[in-house]
Amino acid sequence: MSELQKDFDLVEVAEALGMSTRWVRQKCKEGAVHNRYGQKIRFTPEQVQALRESHTTNPVPTSITTGRGRKAKSA
């Protein structure tokens, strides 16, 4: 007999991702994979990881400027 995995509730997922429960609910409405048991929303560990990966972005490196442009030398 296989062992059952622990499912995570909405609050646990929000805390794990550092987001609000409202944000997690919105992602569910937008199509994030989740399970529904009656009115309860539950996530498997794999679904939590997929949610994390699908909403994680790597910042694009940019040059840091001071906001001051160089003045052209006058002759």
Contact map, one row per residue, 1 for C-alpha under 8 A:
111000000000000000000000000000000000000000000000000000000000000000000000000
111100000000000000000000000000000000000000000000000000000000000000000000000
111110000000000000000000000000000000000000000000000000000000000000000000000
011111000000000000000000000000000000000000000000000000000000000000000000000
001111100000000000000000000000000000000000010000000000000000000000000000000
000111110000000000000000000000000000000000011000000000000000000000000000000
000011111000000000000000000000000000000001111000000000000000000000000000000
000001111101100000000000000000000000000001111000000000000000000000000000000
000000111111100000000000000000000000000111100000000000000000000000000000000
000000011111110000001001100000000000000011100000000000000000000000000000000
000000001111111000001000000000000000000000000000000000000000000000000000000
000000011111111100000000000000000000000000000000000000000000000000000000000
000000011111111110000001000000000000000000100001000000000000000000000000000
000000000111111111111011000000000000000000000000000000000000000000000000000
000000000011111111110000000000000000000000000000000000000000000000000000000
000000000001111111100000000000000000000000000000000000000000000000000000000
000000000000111111100000000000000000000000000000000100000000000000000000000
000000000000011111110000000000000000000000000000000000000000000000000000000
000000000000011111111011000000000000000000000000000000000000000000000000000
000000000000011001111111000000000000000000000000000000000000000000000000000
000000000110010000111111100000000000000000000000000000000000000000000000000
000000000000000000011111110000000000000000000000000000000000000000000000000
000000000000010000111111111000000000000000000000000000000000000000000000000
000000000100110000111111111100000000000000000000000000000000000000000000000
000000000100000000001111111110000000000000000000000000000000000000000000000
000000000000000000000111111111000000000000000000000000000000000000000000000
000000000000000000000011111111110000000000000000000000000000000000000000000
000000000000000000000001111111111100000000000000000000000000000000000000000
000000000000000000000000111111110000000000000000000000000000000000000000000
000000000000000000000000011111110000000000000000000000000000000000000000000
000000000000000000000000001111111000000000000000000000000000000000000000000
000000000000000000000000001111111100000000000000001000000000000000000000000
000000000000000000000000000100111110000000100010001000000000000000000000000
000000000000000000000000000100011111000011110010000000000000000000000000000
000000000000000000000000000000001111100011100000000000000000000000000000000
000000000000000000000000000000000111111111000000000000000000000000000000000
000000000000000000000000000000000011111111000000000000000000000000000000000
000000000000000000000000000000000001111100000000000000000000000000000000000
000000000000000000000000000000000001111110000000000000000000000000000000000
000000001000000000000000000000000001111111000000000000000000000000000000000
000000001100000000000000000000000111101111100000000000000000000000000000000
000000111100000000000000000000000111100111110000000000000000000000000000000
000000111100100000000000000000001110000011111111000000000000000000000000000
000011110000000000000000000000000100000001111111000000000000000000000000000
000001110000000000000000000000000000000000111111100000000000000000000000000
000000000000000000000000000000000000000000111111110000000000000000000000000
000000000000000000000000000000001100000000111111111000000000000000000000000
000000000000100000000000000000000000000000111111111100000000000000000000000
000000000000000000000000000000000000000000001111111110000000000000000000000
000000000000000000000000000000000000000000000111111111000000000000000000000
000000000000000000000000000000011000000000000011111111100000000000000000000
000000000000000010000000000000000000000000000001111111110000000000000000000
000000000000000000000000000000000000000000000000111111110000000000000000000
000000000000000000000000000000000000000000000000011111110000000000000000000
000000000000000000000000000000000000000000000000001111111000000000000000000
000000000000000000000000000000000000000000000000000111111100000000000000000
000000000000000000000000000000000000000000000000000000111110000000000000000
000000000000000000000000000000000000000000000000000000011111000000000000000
000000000000000000000000000000000000000000000000000000001111100000000000000
000000000000000000000000000000000000000000000000000000000111110000000000000
000000000000000000000000000000000000000000000000000000000011111000000000000
000000000000000000000000000000000000000000000000000000000001111100000000000
000000000000000000000000000000000000000000000000000000000000111110000000000
000000000000000000000000000000000000000000000000000000000000011111000000000
000000000000000000000000000000000000000000000000000000000000001111110000000
000000000000000000000000000000000000000000000000000000000000000111110000000
000000000000000000000000000000000000000000000000000000000000000011111000000
000000000000000000000000000000000000000000000000000000000000000011111100000
000000000000000000000000000000000000000000000000000000000000000000111110000
000000000000000000000000000000000000000000000000000000000000000000011111000
000000000000000000000000000000000000000000000000000000000000000000001111100
000000000000000000000000000000000000000000000000000000000000000000000111110
000000000000000000000000000000000000000000000000000000000000000000000011111
000000000000000000000000000000000000000000000000000000000000000000000001111
000000000000000000000000000000000000000000000000000000000000000000000000111
